Amino acid sequence: MNLQNGVTAYGLLHFLTMPAQHNFLWHERAVGLRPPTRAFIDGRYVTALSGDTFPKKSPVDGRLIADVASCDTPDVEAAVASARKAFDSGVWSAKSPAQRKRVLKRFAELISKYEEDLALLETLDMGKPISDSLKVDVASSARCIEWYAEAIDKIYGEVAPSGPGSLATITREPMGVVGAIVPWNFPMIMTAWKLGPVLASGNSMVLKPSEKSPLSALRLAEIAVEAGIPAGVFNVVPGFGGTAGKALALSMGVDAIGFTGSTATGKLVMQYAGQSNMKRVGLECGGKSANIVLADCPDLDAAARAAAFAIFYNQGEMCSAGSRLLVHESVREAMLEKVAAIARDFKPGDPLDPATRLGAIVDDIQLCRILNLIDAGRQEGARVHLGGLRVRTETGGCYIEPTIFDGVTPGMRIAREEIFGPVLSCLSFDDPAEALRIANDSEYGLAAAVWSSDLSTAHRFARGLRAGTVYVNCYDADDITVPFGGYKQSGIGRDKSLHAFDKYTELKTTWIELG
Ligand code: NAD
């Protein structure tokens, strides 16, 4: 996962160490918070038809923050029907691009206006530091919506070079009803990456947020209506994956599904599409990205800062986390010490404290998964260089130390499996060709990085690395203008940039015989 538009990992590191500009008491606000808890269908909040709810606890302190509507097939079908009705009526789909642009720009402005509410919901829901929620998640989401709003009235169709006797045009049309299923690590940003291109191109959408982080999406739906997005165009059905998520992916009324989440669930979503109406499937899935530091790394300090940031930012709950650090043996020790020194700054703390850099892990289940993999690393013979323990248990929340393993070999579980936590696996190599081979020896292919002073070496690695994004002498540098997605089992298709429209639009050929 990438961070903020136009901000490199190094730049953002500096950015996030600045004092938070809002210094009122987040804890007080949290106590008074009344989060949205019901599904959002046809322009209004509704309880699940069954009346069922599920408890949403905060990983910050284990406190119950809401009982959220637990949607199932009937709720999903009601949302899909509402989205279809809105699409067919043309109330949004038939608006000119310039009209949709105006409304979406207003939506982006309102997201910024309500930034504090949204940031608080995000932090309480999934545990990330409040400064990050505010300055990265809310800001990036608003920027994403604004960018697609600005893009949509600047895209032209094509005229094919078919010859003098005909006129053949190639135009893009919205697909209809798009289902979106998103994870919990960047709830708002993942939603915005779908919402921007889906709504800008005239579709209607039904979103299934993660059961671990449904709150900000429910609030966004209300804000969308305030911005002027017509009822039924954006619906949110909170609930579990095996019920609400499955129902959405199986629905005969959904034309395309944009999924972000684990590779295992992505494969199920493909099956559901095959079992139902062959809906188009876009997948943004897991990663185990390699960050390669060659002997001629131009700046070990910068590489160490980026490496630490690449695995400890967002508690390491990042699809693009640089979770495998591949270091040339000649610089291994120096690099390890530098990364560890920076890691000590990522001390787990209260997510509602603006100074905190490393917040809470999303829930007990994820915490156990991380601790189990740390155990597996120890048992398989890797050395714990730093951390490795659960901390802050007295808070009732889910916290873990930034952890660094040294002496990792490519076959170990901590070198192969996505941990999705603040755990760095360091591997070393002598021959650059070996580094490339190890980096590519993964079922995933989301991101990779190489650090070298030599231009030709950097280009050779950039070509050789089988990943959707390759960073050279940086990590997690990002902008909405570039596509993001994976090779291999990291996914199918791309989010962000104009390429995201490929997921949510049909190409139409119109052939006119001129005689
Ligand atoms: P997950 O696969 O468990 O869940 C993702 C979403 O799918 C949730 O909304 C969940 O409720 C839903 N779901 C679960 N089972 C389902 C089913 N049977 N049918 C339909 N929907 C179902 O993933 P997660 O734990 O929420 O998120 C972590 C994963 O997401 C990691 O693997 C991470 O790499 C990946 N991720 C990828 C990107 C990317 O852009 N490539 C970005 C963020 C996260």
Boltz pocket constraint, residues with backbone or C-beta under 6 A from the ligand:
constraints:
  - pocket:
      binder: B
      contacts: [[A, 1], [A, 181], [A, 182], [A, 183], [A, 184], [A, 185], [A, 186], [A, 190], [A, 208], [A, 209], [A, 210], [A, 211], [A, 239], [A, 240], [A, 241], [A, 242], [A, 244], [A, 245], [A, 246], [A, 247], [A, 249], [A, 260], [A, 261], [A, 262], [A, 263], [A, 264], [A, 265], [A, 266], [A, 268], [A, 269], [A, 283], [A, 284], [A, 285], [A, 286], [A, 287], [A, 318], [A, 319], [A, 320], [A, 418], [A, 420], [A, 446], [A, 484], [A, 485], [A, 486], [A, 490], [A, 491]]
      max_distance: 6.0
